[in-house]
C-alpha cells in the first residue's frame, strides 16, 4: 500500500506535467467548448485530464477517479481511495490570458483528503500537503495567519457571499479580495497571504479538496459554509459551500452565520 508521501510525490510529478501541457496552450488561442451552466472547457483542460487519468490511475489502478472533465460513473463510491482532480481551475482566466489558473490534485481516503497539490505554472507556485506532514510552498513550510478579529481580517470572496440571507446575525465587516481560482484562493490562505476565504453556493469537490488540506495542514480550518466537516467523494460531488481560514476568524464567522 503506497504511503502518504508516495501519493504526494505522485501528485506533485503529475501537477508539474500538467503545467507543461498548460504552457503549450497558454495564449495560443486554444479550441473552446461551452458546457452551459458548467462554463467553458478548452482543449488544454481535456489534454491535461487525459494525462492525469492515465498517469495517476496507471500508478494506482485500485484508486477511484473524480475529475471535472471526466464523466462521472460513480464507480468511485466503492473505492477506499479516490483521486479528485481539476485539470484547470480557473479556465476562464486561462482563456483570457490570466496567470492565476491552477491545477488541483488530491487523494481522498474514506471521505478525508490525505494528500493534495495545487500548482500555478505561470506563477511558479507549488503548494503541497499530506495529512500530518504540514504544508509547503515550493518546498518551504507555510502557516495560516494568526488573525482572530474578523474586523481586521481580509477574506478572498465575492460580493454574492455578503447578501443578508447568508448572515442572520448581521453582515460581518471584513476586508475583501478576489482571485479567479478557488484552489488558488485556498492556497493563499494556507500560505498566510490572506486570513480566509468563503463561498456559500454548492461547491464542486474538485475545486476545493486539495486546498482544504493545504489550509488544515497549515494550521487553519476548512469546513462547509455552516461549519460542518468537509466530507469528500460524495454521490453529488458537491459540498455545501466552504468557509476556511485562520482558526480564530473562522470560528467567529461560523458563529455569526448561526
Buried (B, 14 or more C-beta within 10 A) or exposed (E): EBEBEBBBBBBBBBBBBBBEBBEEBBEEEBEBEEEEEEEBBBEBBBBBBBBBBEBBBEBBEEBBBBBBBBEBEEEBEEBEBBBBBBBBBBBBBBBEEBBBBBBBBBBBBEEBBBBBBBBBBBEEBBBBBBBEBBBBBEEEEBBBBEBBEBEEBBBBBEEEBBEEEBBEEEEBEBBBEEBBBBBBBBBBBBBBBBBBBBBBEEBBBBBBBBBBBBBBBBBBBBBBBEBEEBEBBEEEBBBBBBBBBBBBBBBBBBEBBE
